[in-house]
Amino acid sequence: MKVLVTGARGFVGRHLVAALSEARPQDALLTPTRRELDLGNQVSVGAYLSLHKPDLVFNLGAVTSPREAALDSEQAWAVNVVGTQALCAGLLTSSPSARLVHVSTCHAYGPPLRLPISEAHPLNPQGIYAESKAASEQQVREAVDQGLDAVIARPFNLTGPGQSTEYALADWCQQSIEGAHSILCGDIDVERDYMDVRDAATGLRLLAERGVSGEAYNLCSGRSLPLRYLLALVAPGAEPLEDPGRLRKRSVPVLRGSNRKAGALGWEPAISLEQSAVDLRLYLFSRTSI
């Protein structure tokens, strides 16, 4: 089986490739660079799929940073929406029997109307990143209507080894490693649903095997924790120092997802956040020491 992973060099992508290599060593893994497969270029997408004809595709290639998406909305839309449309069209043409696992985000839900957030919650995205990911889901649903076999994953907050310091927990951890006793942070009294990136990778692999075509699945822990608690995990002994520049507008007090639907397929998070924090710290320490 030929398995294509777009965004294979990203945070989730690297862990997914590792999980696939361990679980299915017999498969031929395709992990193209952006030069080989540019999701922002429809011609590039069509040519790559026509040449390689994958049997299974994990679409993680995207502009994943809300900040980057806001700074360059045209690029975010080109990659996240038009790129997904091109990928779906290319699969329908070149690999009509292939399965697609499209990775979206919990941010597509927008501010929660009720908790926990299930897959039945309406989509009300806020901001370019969330809007583009919600629109990418629509491209997948339209392709399913045309006969594509595809499932949608909506991961909630992730952390663990390999995370960029652009994201809060890795940023706090890096500040601690560099010797800061007061950690610059935003509002740490809000609650978020975090889990380890490696559990997300396992969930994506399971969705490829058992997910129902046309359905969306949350990948989350099913519990919400105060960021204050998570700060203590990644920067033990440090004190928070609120930085006005890190405060987010329209931040909701609590986000918590329901993982019952993915759980019915046999998936559940297995790695504790305590272990995630240890592994994140070791990863960032190794990079700082180079």
Secondary structure, 3 states (H helix, E strand, C coil): CEEEEECCCCHHHHHHHHHHHHHCCCCEEECCCCCCCCCCCHHHHHHHHHHHCCCEEEECCCCCCHHHHHHCHHHHHHHHHHHHHHHHHHHHHHCCCCEEEEECCHHHHCCCCCCCECCCCCCCCCCHHHHHHHHHHHHHHHHHHCCCEEEEEEECEEECCCCCCCCHHHHHHHHHHCCCCEEEECCCCCEECEEEHHHHHHHHHHHHHHCCCCCEEEECCCCCEEHHHHHHHHCCCCEEEECHHHCCCCCCCECCECCHHHHCCCCCCCCCHHHHHHHHHHHHHHHHHC
